[in-house]
């Protein structure tokens, strides 16, 4: 592995129709929206594994019982713990950083995160305290840290258009030397699906 002291944490929801890609359900229906979630999840998990950059850990939600998770028997599976997304992210970082020098956390929704983007983020963590991958909607699709703190994640309006800027502001308040990655985008709206399909992935 290229970065033995850095882990890749992938947050993934169980593909239960009606509970994933909910903003796409009015346009595509719950089954097609779920199928898209599965395709996106398999893509990024495959990219992370094949890149062999570092340990890949799949953080499952709400538990590990779904057969989808069982299909990744080569992965370490962990259940996300926390009352909200921010708390679950903080807890995931804390769990991994107790043993590793750094970690990069991603979701499954950003088609432009690939092995090269991950490599670039992990390389930057050799020289920076934190790294963040800003998304076009104002959120972020990747965050990398050496140490975690609740303030990076708590009392944030997840899903709003200022999550990335607010997180960067908190990095500044903490005195971190951090790096901003190239802009990425995620699949949340029908237009995003068209854009994703045009990539031919």
C-alpha positions in Angstrom: 0.0 0.0 0.0 1.2 3.5 -0.9 0.1 5.1 2.3 0.2 2.5 5.1 -0.5 5.0 7.8 -3.6 6.4 6.2 -7.0 4.8 6.0 -9.9 5.4 3.6 -13.2 5.5 5.4 -16.3 5.1 3.2 -19.7 6.0 4.6 -22.4 3.9 3.0 -26.1 3.5 3.7 -27.8 0.1 3.3 -29.5 0.1 -0.1 -33.1 -0.1 1.1 -35.6 1.3 -1.5 -37.2 4.4 -0.2 -34.4 5.3 2.2 -31.6 6.2 -0.2 -31.4 8.9 -2.8 -34.7 10.2 -1.5 -34.5 13.4 -3.5 -34.4 11.4 -6.7 -37.5 9.3 -5.8 -40.1 11.8 -7.2 -38.4 11.6 -10.6 -37.2 8.0 -10.8 -39.1 6.0 -8.2 -37.6 4.3 -5.1 -36.3 1.2 -6.9 -34.4 3.1 -9.6 -33.0 5.6 -7.0 -31.9 2.6 -4.9 -30.2 1.0 -8.0 -28.3 4.2 -8.6 -27.2 4.2 -5.0 -25.9 0.7 -5.4 -24.0 1.5 -8.6 -22.4 4.6 -7.1 -21.4 2.7 -3.9 -19.9 -0.2 -5.9 -18.0 2.2 -8.1 -16.2 4.1 -5.3 -15.6 1.0 -3.2 -14.0 -0.7 -6.2 -11.9 2.4 -7.0 -10.6 2.6 -3.4 -9.8 -1.1 -3.2 -8.1 -1.4 -6.7 -6.0 1.7 -6.0 -4.3 0.0 -3.1 -3.5 3.4 -1.5 -4.3 2.4 2.1 -6.6 0.4 4.3 -10.2 0.7 3.2 -12.9 0.6 5.9 -16.6 0.5 5.1 -18.7 2.4 7.7 -22.2 1.0 7.4 -25.5 2.6 8.2 -27.8 1.8 10.1 -26.1 -1.6 10.7 -24.2 -4.3 8.9 -27.1 -6.8 8.4 -27.9 -5.9 4.8 -26.7 -8.5 2.3 -25.1 -5.7 0.2 -22.5 -5.2 2.9 -21.8 -9.0 3.2 -20.7 -9.0 -0.4 -17.6 -7.0 0.5 -15.9 -9.8 2.5 -12.5 -8.4 1.7 -13.3 -5.2 3.6 -13.3 -4.3 7.3 -16.9 -3.4 8.1 -17.8 -1.0 11.0 -21.2 0.3 12.1 -21.5 4.1 12.1 -22.1 5.3 15.7 -23.8 8.6 16.6 -27.0 10.5 16.8 -26.4 12.5 13.6 -24.0 12.6 10.6 -21.5 14.9 12.2 -21.3 12.8 15.4 -20.9 9.7 13.3 -18.1 11.2 11.2 -16.3 12.4 14.3 -16.6 9.0 16.0 -15.3 7.2 12.8 -12.2 9.4 12.7 -11.6 8.9 16.4 -11.8 5.1 16.0 -9.4 5.0 13.2 -7.0 7.7 14.2 -6.3 5.9 17.5 -4.2 3.6 15.4 -3.4 5.4 12.2 -1.5 8.6 11.4 -4.3 10.0 9.2 -7.6 9.2 7.6 -9.7 10.3 4.6 -13.5 10.0 4.8 -15.7 10.0 1.8 -19.3 9.1 0.9 -20.6 7.2 -2.1 -22.3 10.0 -4.0 -19.4 11.8 -5.8 -18.6 10.3 -9.2 -15.5 12.6 -9.6 -13.8 11.0 -6.6 -11.6 8.4 -8.1 -8.3 6.7 -7.2 -6.4 9.8 -8.5 -8.4 12.2 -6.4 -7.9 9.9 -3.3 -4.2 9.7 -4.0 -3.9 13.5 -4.3 -5.7 13.9 -1.0 -3.7 11.3 0.9 -0.4 12.8 -0.5 -1.4 16.3 0.8 -2.0 14.8 4.3 1.7 14.1 4.4 2.2 17.9 4.6 -1.1 19.4 5.9 -3.2 19.0 9.0 -6.4 18.6 7.1 -7.7 18.4 3.5 -11.2 19.0 2.2 -12.8 18.3 -1.2 -15.4 21.0 -1.8 -18.6 20.2 -3.7 -20.5 22.4 -6.1 -23.5 22.5 -3.9 -21.6 24.0 -1.0 -20.9 20.8 0.9 -17.9 18.6 0.7 -17.3 15.1 -0.5 -14.0 14.3 1.1 -12.4 15.3 4.4 -9.0 14.2 5.6 -7.6 14.6 9.1 -4.7 13.7 11.5 -6.8 14.4 14.6 -10.5 14.9 14.9 -12.4 17.4 17.1 -16.2 17.7 17.7 -16.2 21.3 16.6 -15.4 20.3 13.0 -18.7 18.5 12.8 -21.2 19.6 15.4 -24.0 22.1 15.1 -23.8 22.2 11.3 -26.9 22.3 9.0 -26.0 19.2 7.0 -27.3 19.5 3.4 -27.0 23.3 3.4 -24.9 25.3 0.9 -22.3 26.5 3.4 -21.1 23.3 5.1 -17.7 23.4 3.4 -17.0 27.1 4.1 -18.1 26.7 7.7 -15.9 23.7 8.2 -12.9 25.6 6.7 -13.7 28.4 9.0 -13.5 26.0 11.9 -10.2 24.7 10.6 -8.9 28.3 10.7 -10.2 28.8 14.3 -8.3 25.7 15.3 -5.1 27.0 13.7 -4.9 24.1 11.2 -2.7 24.2 8.1 -5.2 22.8 5.6 -5.5 22.2 1.9 -8.5 22.7 -0.5 -8.9 20.0 -3.1 -10.4 20.5 -6.6 -14.1 21.0 -6.9 -16.3 17.9 -7.1 -20.0 17.2 -7.5 -22.5 14.7 -6.2 -25.6 13.0 -7.5 -28.6 14.5 -5.8 -30.9 15.8 -8.5 -32.2 14.4 -11.8 -29.8 16.6 -13.7 -27.0 15.1 -11.8 -28.1 11.6 -12.9 -27.8 12.7 -16.5 -24.4 14.1 -15.9 -23.3 11.0 -14.1 -24.5 8.7 -16.9 -22.7 10.9 -19.5 -19.4 9.9 -17.8 -20.0 6.3 -19.0 -19.0 4.8 -15.7 
